Amino acid sequence: MFPRSFRPLPLAVLAVLLTPGAARAQFPFESVGIRALGMAGAFVAVADDATAVYWNPAGLPNGSPAGMTVEWNRFQTGNRTAPPVPGPADGYGTLVSLGTWPVGISYGRLRSTWLASGPPASPLGAQQLDVFQIGGTLVQTVAPGVVIGSTLKYLRGSFATGPVDALTVEDALSQGSSLEGPGANKFDMDVGVMADMRYVRLGLTSRNLLEPQFTDTAGNTITVSRQTRAGLAVLPGDGLTLAIDVDLETVDLRDGLRQMIALGGEGRLGARLALRGGVRWNLKQDHQEIAAVGLGVQIRQRLWLDGYYTQGRRDEDRGFGIGLRAGY
């Protein structure tokens, strides 16, 4: 089931995964992955399709010998028609990934635009972080049923800030999305571990180990910081998967401290339908619960059309996405 190992990754890399801490980031863990987002983000120990290159690189051997995904996602917070104030945001995530048991490749884009306090001369400003990435994933078996994997990433990103002058949140965010910052090239790495015990899986993922930074024209710097998450999945059979994930680090996003816990599940309804659902909440601040529901439809043999919708109880927090998934 697992690829043979060429040479184990250094144990020091695993030690990095287990080191807790506080960090600053602008992209939440739940930015791409149609199935994962339909399960509210409880996916680190599931990760058995080509999106494993993002959620847990070590999960690639759990899926088909070869697979691919193409997806588009959108997220937003804030009342679009209300007067603009700091806080509302728009986010976009796209991912194209190809995976086999020993290797995977991926291309994606993450973009986040949010309203923030501006300089003294302008009470309101916008900030935008836009990152393209190309990744290569390698997996190795280190013990029976235990796999370690890493995704090496080349990033091309920009960070931009500027004042906005608009009557509504929607117009202010639209102005923010047109901001342009200086482009920068960076390298980064994600690392994951998966232990498969047939009916139970344990997963651990740490993203953005090198913590790349991007700087705007005024010299302001933003960090895409490390995020580490552990997961447990139970697979009792009959196409049913139950999972729980928890963040091992607290990250400081634009809307405050965040440490998420997620509960989710996926079940097959016959040969052509898969239903997903779940909920996640923040262990910091006011919980900020977000519910998710997802659906997969097999449109041809080994080809699925997947979608999801998420809704939060605060500040019109919601997201949705659609994608194609194939496994051979």
N, C-alpha and C positions, 0 to 999 in steps of 0.2 A: 504493500500500500504506500510505503514511503520511499523516496529516492535514497540511494546510498550516499553516504557522506564522503566527501573528499577530504575535508579537514575542518574540525570544529572551529567555530568562531571563538575568540578569546573570552574567557570567563569574565574578564573585566567589563566587557560590554553588558553582560547580564547584571553585573553589580550596579551599573548605571540605571537599569530599569527599576531597581528596588530602592533607589535613593529618593525619599520624599523631599518636598520643598515648595516654596511659593514662586510663581512665575507670572510673566506678563505675555499675553497673546491676543490676537484679534480674530482668529478663526476657531470656532468651537470644534470639538472632535466630530460632532454630527454635521458635517458639511457635504459629504458625498456618500454614496452607497445606498441604492434604492431599497434593497431588502433590509439593510441595517436600519435605515430611517423609518421604514414601516414597522419595525420592531422597537421603535423609540430609542435606538442606539445600543441595545443589548446584543452585541454581535462579535465581540473580541474572541470568544470561545466558539463561535459558530463559523464565521469566515471560511466558507467552503465553496466560494465561487471566485471569479476573477477580481472582485473588489477586495479580496484578501490582501492585495498589494498595498492597499490603504489601511484596512482595519486590523490586519494581523498577517504580515508576510508569511509566517510559519503555517498558515492555514491552507496554502495552495494545494498541498498533497491530499487534503480531505475532499476535494472536488473532483470533477471530471479530468481525464488526462489532458484535455485542452478546453479552454473556455474563453469567453470574451464578454465585455459589457460596454455599452454606450449609454450615457445618461446625462440628464440636465435637471438641475435643482434650483429652487428659488426660496428665499426666506425673507421675512420682513417683520418689523415691530413698529408700533406707533399708528395712530389714527391718521390716515392719508389726508383728510380734509381739515384737520385741526391746525391752528396756528403753530408755526415751527418753534420747538424748544429743544434743548439738548436731550439726546436719548434715542429717538427713532433711527432705524437702520434698514438698509437693504442688503441682501447677500445673494450671491450667485455661486454655484459650484457645478462644474462639468468634469466628467471623467470618461476616458476611453482606456480600457485595460484588456490585456491579453495575458493569459496565464496557463502554464503547464506545470507538471509536478516539480521539475527542477528550477524553472526560471519564469519570470514574468516581466512584462514591459507595460508602461502606462504613460498617458499624457493627460494633464488636467489643468484646470484654471479655477482659482478661488478669488473672489472679489467681494469686498465688504465696504460699504459706504455708510457713514453715520454722522449725525449732527452732534456738535460739541460746542462748548463755550468758545467764543472767538476772542480775538485781541481786544484791548480796551476801546479801540475805535470802532469795532464791530461786535455787538453783543452775541452774535451767533456765527458759528463757522461750521464747515464740513471737513471731514477727513476721509481718505480713501486709500485702502491697501489692495493692490492688484498683483497677483502672483500666478505666473505660468510655471508648470513643472513637467519635466520628463524624468521618469524613474525606471530603474532596472532592479529587478528582484531576484535574489538567490535564496534557495532553501537547502538545508542539510539536516540529515538525521544524526542526532548525537547519542541516542539510546533507543531501545525498542519502544515505539509509540511516542517518542519525544522528538520534536523538530524545532529547529531555530531558523529564522529567516531574517533577511535584511533587505530594505529598499534604499538604494542610493539615488539621490535626487539632484538634478540640475535645476536651479530656479532662476527665472528672469522676472523680477518684480519691481514695483515702484510704490512709493508712499507720497501722497499729496495732501496738502492742507490749504484752506482758503476761506475767506468770508462768503456768506450767502445772504441774499436779500430777496425774500419770497413771502407770500401771504399764507402758504399752506406747507405742510410737511412734505407732500408729494413734490411740489415745485422746488423746495429747498434740497431734497435728496436728488432731484434731477440735475440741479446745478452742481451738486457735489460729485455726481457721477461723471461730469465733464472735466473735473480737475485732472491735471497731468503733473506727474512728478518725475524726477530723474530716474532712469532705469538702472538697475544694478544686477550683476550676475552673482549667484551664490551657490554653494553646495550644501547639502544636508543629508541626513540619514534617519530612517526609521528601523527599529528592531523589534522582533516579536518572537514569542515562544508558544508552542502548542503541545499539550500532552493529551493524547487520545486514548481513552480507556473503553472504547466501543460505545457504551451507553452514556458515558460522561466525558466531557472535555474541559480542560482548564487552559485558559489563554492569558497572555500578558503582552502588552504592546507599549512601546515608548516611541512617540513621534517627535520629530524636530530635535534630535540630539545635539546638533551643532548650533541651535538657536540663532538662525540668520537674522540680521538687522537690515532695515531699509531706512533711508534718510530723505527728507523732503528738501526743497530748495532753500528753506530757511534754516536748515541744520537740525531740525527735530528728527529724532530717531525712534523707530518702533521695532519691537522684537517679536518674532514668531517663536514663542518659547516652547520648551519641552512639555509634553502632556503624556502622562502614563496612566494606563487603564488595565484593570484585571477583570476577567470574566469567567463565568461558569455556565456550561450548557449541559442540559440533560436531554437525551434522545431516546425516549422509551419505545420508539417504533411507530409503524403506521403513518409515517410522514410527519410526525409531531416533534417539534423542537421547543424547549423552554429554556430561557436564558436570563442571567442577571449580570450586569456590569457595574463596576464602581471605579471612579477616578481615585488614583492614589496620590494625586497632587492637587493643590488649589491653584487655579489660574486666575489672573486678574484681567478679565476681558473689559471691553469698553463700558459694559453695564454693571460692573462690579465683580466681586469674588465669586468663583464658581467651582463647585466640586459636585459632579453629577453621579447619581445612582439610577440605573435603568432596569426595568423588568419588561420582558417581551416574549412573544411566542410566535410560532409559525406552524400552520397545519395544512395538509393537503385535503382538498375537497374533491375527491375523484382524481382522475388522471390529468385534468386540464386546468384546475383551479388551485390556487394557494392563497390562504387568508393569513394576514399578519396583524398584530396589534401590540400595544404596550404603553407604558407610561414612564417618564423619567422626571426626576425632581432634583433641586439643588439642595445639598446639605448645608450650604451657607445662606445667609440672608433670609428671604421669606419663602423658601422652597421653590417657587416659580414652576409649578407642575406643568408638564407638557404631555398631552395624549397623542397617540399615533395610531393610524390604521393604514394597512397596505393590502394590495391585491396583485396577484400574478395570474396571467392567463397564457396558457400554452397555445400559440397561434400556428406553430408547426412543430414537428418532432424536434425536440431539443432546443427550441427557440421560444422564449418567453417575453411577453410584454408586461412590465412591472410598473406600478405607480403607488404613491402614498400621499397622505395628507396629515399634517400635524397642527395642533391647536393648543396654545397656551392660555392660561387664565389671566395673564397680565398684559396690558399694553398692546392688545391685538397681535400677540406673538403667534405667527403661523408660518407654515412652509409646505411645499408640495414639489413633486418631481415625477419624472417619467423616464423609462429607459428600456432598452432591449438587452436581453441576457441569453447567451448561448453556451451550451456545453456539449462536448463530443467525446 
